[in-house]
């Protein structure tokens, strides 16, 4: 198991790559959620403006 985790001496590169990838995915999901929230707020505001509420 330790040999597998060591990745033949390249563990820092391999696990670092996994870490960076997960970080980028996490940041992208956060950005998507923020854009979705803003789009919904904008759509609600436009709908209220059209309906006069």
C-alpha positions as CSV (number, residue, x, y, z in Angstrom):
1,X,0.0,0.0,0.0
2,X,2.8,2.4,0.9
3,X,4.5,1.6,-2.5
4,X,1.3,2.4,-4.3
5,X,0.9,5.7,-2.4
6,X,4.5,6.6,-3.2
7,X,3.7,6.2,-6.9
8,X,7.2,5.1,-7.7
9,X,8.8,8.3,-6.3
10,X,6.4,10.6,-8.2
11,X,3.9,10.9,-5.4
12,X,4.3,14.7,-5.0
13,X,3.6,15.2,-8.7
14,X,0.7,12.7,-8.8
15,X,-1.1,13.7,-5.6
16,X,-0.3,17.4,-6.3
17,X,-2.0,17.0,-9.7
18,X,-5.0,15.5,-8.0
19,X,-5.1,18.3,-5.5
20,X,-4.9,21.0,-8.1
21,X,-7.6,19.3,-10.2
22,X,-9.9,19.1,-7.3
23,X,-9.3,22.7,-6.4
24,X,-10.1,23.9,-9.9
25,X,-13.3,21.8,-10.0
26,X,-14.3,23.2,-6.6
27,X,-13.6,26.8,-7.8
28,X,-15.5,26.2,-11.1
29,X,-18.5,24.8,-9.2
30,X,-18.5,27.9,-7.0
31,X,-18.3,30.2,-10.0
32,X,-21.2,28.4,-11.7
33,X,-23.3,28.6,-8.6
34,X,-22.6,32.3,-8.3
35,X,-23.5,32.9,-12.0
36,X,-26.7,30.9,-11.6
37,X,-27.7,32.9,-8.6
38,X,-27.1,36.2,-10.4
39,X,-29.0,35.1,-13.5
40,X,-32.0,34.0,-11.3
41,X,-31.9,37.4,-9.5
42,X,-31.7,39.2,-12.8
43,X,-34.6,37.2,-14.2
44,X,-36.7,37.8,-11.1
45,X,-36.0,41.6,-11.4
46,X,-37.0,41.6,-15.0
47,X,-40.2,39.6,-14.3
48,X,-41.1,42.0,-11.5
49,X,-40.5,45.0,-13.8
50,X,-42.7,43.5,-16.5
51,X,-45.5,42.6,-14.1
52,X,-45.2,46.0,-12.3
53,X,-44.6,44.5,-8.8
